[in-house]
Amino acid sequence: MESIVNAAIKPVMQQEQIPGMAIAITVNGQAHYFNYGVASKETGTAVNENTLFEIGSVSKTFTTTLAAYAVASGKLSLSDKASSVLPQLRGSAFDNISVLQLGTYSAGGLPLQFPDSADAPDKMLGYFKQWKPVYPAGTYRQYSNPSLGLFGYLAAQSMGASFDDVMEKTLLPKLGLKHTFLKVPPDQMALYAQGYSKDDQPVRVGPGALDSEAYGVKTSAADMLRYVEANMNPLTLEKPLQQAIAATHTGYYTVGDMTQGLGWEAYRFPVTLETLLAGNSTPMAMEAHKVQWLNPSRPQTDNVLFNKTGSTGGFGAYVAYVPSKDIGIVILANRNYPNAERVKVAHTILSALSK
């Protein structure tokens, strides 16, 4: 396995000038770690499986798991209208937009990012109140931080606490993740990798509206692999959490060959590299796509690959796993490099392991 991973990773690190990478692979319940380069060019600290990386939008899968846990606990319904969960939104477009539509980016064209003028916790509700849909709710997928962020915000509201509190005190402990944070504590800062921007400047993610919900998780390869294993084999978890994971794996609609779950995006396995690249392409992130709802929505179990990319200004992450084969991979880097390169690496390694 080491030769397969080295052959896939080393050329990409060189080509993309990535200072450090942590790769974690699970095969039949066995964890394998491969660490490369440095967590910080300034200190020269080597990457290991406990190095903390920003995972950007892979955070969305934690947010959707939390929301699905709220549903399994009887606190929230995916069919609720957003304004019935958050009364401040009454009289806005959110009277006609469901919690599920927010969680599947199909609310009607919420943008990829908040406009700068609304990208602060005290401005975001005002933004949502005046926002006007571009499409009828439920007709188009438009990948969006505000959409998924509001989904998480509503979930926390339904549980009667702040999002950070419910995530750090309820969900993460229940998943057995002791090394996963929204705010890295002072005693863990030495493990927090330094990210590097396109022009090689040191950078870490800054505050923004719904940042915890949409892109705020910092975690290690070891914890992410534990999370992947919980997604593939949830039977060791408490019942509501098992139900929550099943809900995030449920297919709600399709766009081309991609089936949209909650947070996770799914493909029939084996999947061609071309199909996986198309599903993780810039057009998929930046453009609106007409959706085909699955009626009824259904759990995806047999031979399905689940995946999610994530990026911040200085980090790039990718996670993919195939429950029916009991294989999964986590790829963390302290530079934001193209999704296509991450997908190619994962596809190469998973294809070799699934033979």
C-alpha positions in Angstrom: 0.0 0.0 0.0 2.8 2.4 0.8 4.2 2.3 -2.7 0.8 3.0 -4.2 0.2 6.0 -1.9 3.8 7.4 -2.4 3.4 7.1 -6.2 0.1 9.0 -6.1 1.0 11.7 -3.5 4.6 12.7 -4.1 4.2 14.0 -7.6 1.2 16.1 -6.6 3.0 17.6 -3.6 5.8 18.6 -5.9 3.7 19.9 -8.7 1.4 21.9 -6.4 4.1 22.9 -3.9 2.2 21.6 -1.0 4.3 21.9 2.3 2.6 19.0 4.1 0.0 16.3 3.6 -1.6 13.7 5.9 -3.2 10.7 4.2 -5.3 8.2 6.2 -6.8 5.0 4.7 -9.1 2.5 6.3 -9.3 -1.0 4.8 -11.6 -3.6 6.6 -11.4 -1.6 9.8 -7.6 -1.3 9.8 -6.2 2.2 9.8 -3.1 3.2 7.8 -1.4 6.6 8.0 1.0 8.2 5.5 2.5 11.6 6.4 4.5 13.9 4.2 6.3 17.2 4.6 5.8 19.8 7.2 2.9 21.3 9.2 4.7 24.6 9.2 7.6 25.9 7.0 8.6 28.3 9.7 9.1 25.7 12.4 9.8 22.7 10.2 7.4 20.5 12.4 6.7 17.3 10.6 3.1 16.3 9.7 1.7 13.4 11.7 -1.8 11.8 12.0 -2.6 14.2 14.9 -1.7 17.4 13.0 -4.8 19.6 12.8 -5.9 20.8 9.4 -8.7 23.0 8.3 -11.1 20.9 6.3 -13.3 23.7 4.7 -16.5 22.4 3.3 -16.0 18.8 4.5 -17.3 20.5 7.7 -20.7 20.5 6.0 -21.0 16.8 6.5 -20.6 17.3 10.3 -23.3 20.0 10.1 -25.7 17.8 8.2 -25.0 14.9 10.7 -25.9 17.3 13.6 -29.1 18.4 11.8 -30.0 14.7 11.1 -29.4 14.0 14.8 -31.8 16.7 15.7 -34.4 15.1 13.4 -33.7 11.6 14.9 -34.1 13.1 18.4 -37.5 14.5 17.5 -36.4 18.2 17.6 -36.6 19.0 13.9 -38.3 17.9 10.8 -36.8 18.2 7.3 -40.2 19.2 6.0 -40.5 22.2 8.4 -40.5 25.6 6.7 -37.3 27.5 7.7 -39.4 30.4 9.1 -41.3 28.1 11.4 -38.0 27.0 13.0 -36.6 30.6 13.1 -39.5 33.1 13.7 -37.2 36.0 12.7 -37.5 34.8 9.1 -41.3 35.1 9.0 -42.6 37.2 6.2 -39.5 36.4 4.0 -38.9 33.9 1.2 -38.2 31.4 3.9 -41.9 31.0 4.6 -41.8 28.8 1.5 -38.4 27.1 1.8 -38.0 23.8 3.7 -35.2 22.8 6.0 -34.4 20.0 3.5 -34.1 22.4 0.6 -31.5 24.4 2.6 -29.7 21.2 3.5 -29.5 20.2 -0.2 -28.7 23.6 -1.7 -32.1 23.7 -3.5 -33.6 26.7 -1.7 -33.8 28.7 -4.9 -30.3 30.1 -5.7 -28.7 31.2 -2.5 -25.1 32.2 -3.6 -21.8 30.4 -3.0 -20.8 33.0 -0.4 -22.4 35.7 1.6 -21.8 39.1 0.0 -19.1 41.0 1.9 -21.6 43.4 3.4 -23.5 40.5 5.1 -20.6 38.2 6.0 -20.8 38.7 9.8 -22.9 37.1 12.5 -24.9 40.2 13.2 -25.6 40.9 9.5 -26.6 37.5 8.2 -30.3 37.4 9.4 -30.9 40.8 7.7 -29.4 39.4 4.5 -31.7 36.3 4.6 -34.8 38.5 5.3 -34.3 40.5 2.2 -33.0 37.7 -0.1 -35.2 36.9 -3.1 -35.1 33.5 -4.8 -33.8 33.2 -8.3 -35.6 29.9 -8.9 -38.7 28.2 -7.3 -37.6 26.3 -4.2 -36.6 22.7 -4.9 -35.9 23.1 -8.7 -32.2 23.9 -8.9 -29.1 23.0 -7.0 -26.8 25.9 -6.3 -23.9 25.0 -4.0 -24.0 27.5 -1.2 -22.4 28.3 2.2 -25.4 30.4 3.3 -27.8 27.6 2.4 -26.0 24.8 4.3 -24.9 27.3 7.0 -28.5 28.3 7.7 -29.5 24.6 7.7 -27.0 24.0 10.6 -28.1 27.2 12.4 -31.7 26.0 12.3 -30.7 22.6 13.6 -28.9 24.2 16.6 -32.0 26.5 17.2 -34.2 23.4 17.3 -31.9 21.9 20.0 -32.0 25.0 22.1 -28.3 25.9 22.0 -25.6 27.6 19.9 -24.2 25.6 17.0 -20.7 25.5 18.4 -22.0 24.2 21.8 -24.2 21.4 20.3 -21.4 20.4 18.0 -18.5 20.4 20.5 -20.5 19.1 23.5 -22.9 16.7 21.9 -22.1 15.5 18.3 -18.3 15.3 18.4 -18.2 13.4 21.7 -20.9 11.0 20.5 -18.8 10.3 17.4 -15.8 9.6 19.6 -13.8 12.5 18.1 -11.6 14.1 20.8 -9.4 15.9 18.4 -11.9 17.8 16.2 -12.6 21.5 16.9 -14.5 24.6 15.7 -12.2 26.8 17.8 -8.7 25.2 18.4 -8.1 25.3 22.2 -4.8 27.0 23.4 -3.3 23.7 24.5 -3.8 22.2 21.0 -2.4 25.2 19.0 1.0 23.5 18.6 -0.7 20.8 16.5 -2.5 23.3 14.3 -0.8 23.2 10.8 0.0 26.5 9.2 -1.9 27.0 5.9 -0.3 28.6 2.8 -2.0 30.8 0.3 -1.6 30.6 -3.5 1.3 33.1 -3.2 2.8 31.1 -0.4 1.8 33.5 2.5 0.9 31.9 5.8 -2.9 32.0 6.2 -5.6 30.5 8.4 -9.4 30.7 8.1 -11.0 33.9 9.6 -14.4 34.6 11.1 -17.5 35.0 8.9 -21.3 34.5 8.9 -22.1 30.9 9.7 -18.5 30.0 9.4 -18.7 27.1 12.0 -21.6 25.6 10.1 -20.2 25.9 6.5 -16.5 25.5 6.7 -15.2 25.8 10.3 -13.9 22.4 11.4 -10.3 21.7 12.2 -9.3 18.1 12.7 -6.6 15.5 12.3 -6.2 12.6 9.8 -6.7 10.1 12.7 -10.0 11.7 13.8 -11.3 12.0 10.2 -10.6 8.4 9.6 -12.6 7.5 12.8 -15.4 9.6 11.4 -15.2 7.8 8.0 -15.3 4.5 9.9 -18.4 5.7 11.9 -20.1 6.5 8.6 -19.3 3.1 7.1 -20.0 1.1 10.3 -22.4 3.1 12.5 -23.7 0.1 14.5 -21.4 0.9 17.4 -23.0 4.3 17.8 -26.2 5.1 19.8 -29.5 4.7 17.9 -30.3 8.3 17.0 -26.8 8.8 15.6 -27.2 5.6 13.5 -30.4 7.1 12.1 -28.7 10.4 11.6 -25.9 8.9 9.5 -28.4 6.9 7.5 -30.2 10.2 6.8 -27.0 11.9 5.5 -26.5 8.9 3.2 -30.0 9.1 1.8 -30.2 10.2 -1.8 -32.6 13.1 -2.3 -32.1 14.1 -5.9 -29.7 13.6 -8.8 -27.7 16.0 -11.0 -26.1 14.0 -13.8 -24.3 11.0 -12.2 -24.1 12.6 -8.7 -26.8 11.8 -6.1 -27.1 14.5 -3.4 -27.3 13.3 0.2 -27.1 15.6 3.2 -23.5 17.0 3.0 -22.2 13.8 1.2 -22.4 13.4 -2.5 -22.7 9.9 -3.9 -21.9 7.8 -7.0 -22.4 4.3 -8.1 -19.2 2.3 -7.5 -17.0 1.5 -9.3 -17.0 5.0 -10.6 -14.9 6.3 -13.5 -12.4 9.1 -12.9 -14.2 11.3 -15.5 -17.5 10.9 -13.6 -15.9 11.8 -10.2 -14.1 14.8 -11.8 -17.3 16.1 -13.3 -19.1 15.8 -10.0 -16.3 17.7 -8.1 -15.7 20.3 -10.9 -15.8 24.1 -10.8 -19.2 24.2 -12.7 -20.8 22.0 -10.1 -19.7 24.4 -7.4 -20.3 27.7 -9.3 -23.4 27.1 -11.5 -27.0 26.2 -10.9 -28.1 22.7 -12.1 -31.7 21.4 -12.6 -32.4 18.6 -10.1 -34.3 15.3 -10.5 -35.8 14.5 -7.1 -35.9 10.8 -6.2 -39.4 9.8 -5.2 -39.2 8.6 -2.6 -35.8 9.6 -1.3 -33.9 6.4 -0.5 -31.0 5.2 1.5 -28.0 4.4 -0.7 -26.4 1.1 0.4 -25.1 -1.1 -2.4 -21.8 -0.2 -4.0 -21.9 3.5 -3.5 -18.9 5.9 -3.1 -19.6 8.9 -0.9 -17.3 11.9 -1.1 -16.8 15.6 -0.2 -14.2 18.2 -1.0 -13.3 21.2 1.2 -11.1 24.2 1.0 -10.1 27.3 2.9 -7.6 30.0 1.9 -4.7 27.8 3.0 -5.9 24.2 3.1 -7.4 21.5 0.9 -9.2 18.4 2.0 -10.9 15.4 0.3 -12.7 12.5 1.9 -14.1 9.4 0.0 -15.3 6.0 1.2 -17.2 2.9 -0.1 -19.1 1.2 2.7 -19.8 -2.0 0.7 -16.0 -2.5 0.2 -15.1 -1.2 3.7 -12.5 1.2 2.3 -12.1 4.9 2.8 -9.5 7.7 2.4 -8.8 11.0 4.0 -6.5 13.5 2.2 -5.5 16.7 4.1 -3.1 19.4 2.9 -1.9 22.8 4.1 -2.4 24.4 0.7 -5.6 24.8 -1.3 -4.8 23.0 -4.5 -7.2 22.0 -7.3 -10.0 19.5 -6.5 -9.2 17.6 -9.6 -5.8 16.6 -8.2 -7.3 15.4 -5.0 -9.9 13.4 -6.8 -7.3 11.8 -9.1 -5.2 10.7 -6.1 -8.1 9.2 -4.2 -9.4 7.5 -7.3 -6.0 5.9 -8.0 -5.6 4.7 -4.4 -9.2 3.4 -3.9 -9.2 1.7 -7.3 -6.0 -0.2 -6.4 -7.4 -1.1 -2.9 -10.8 -2.3 -4.2 -9.4 -4.8 -6.7 
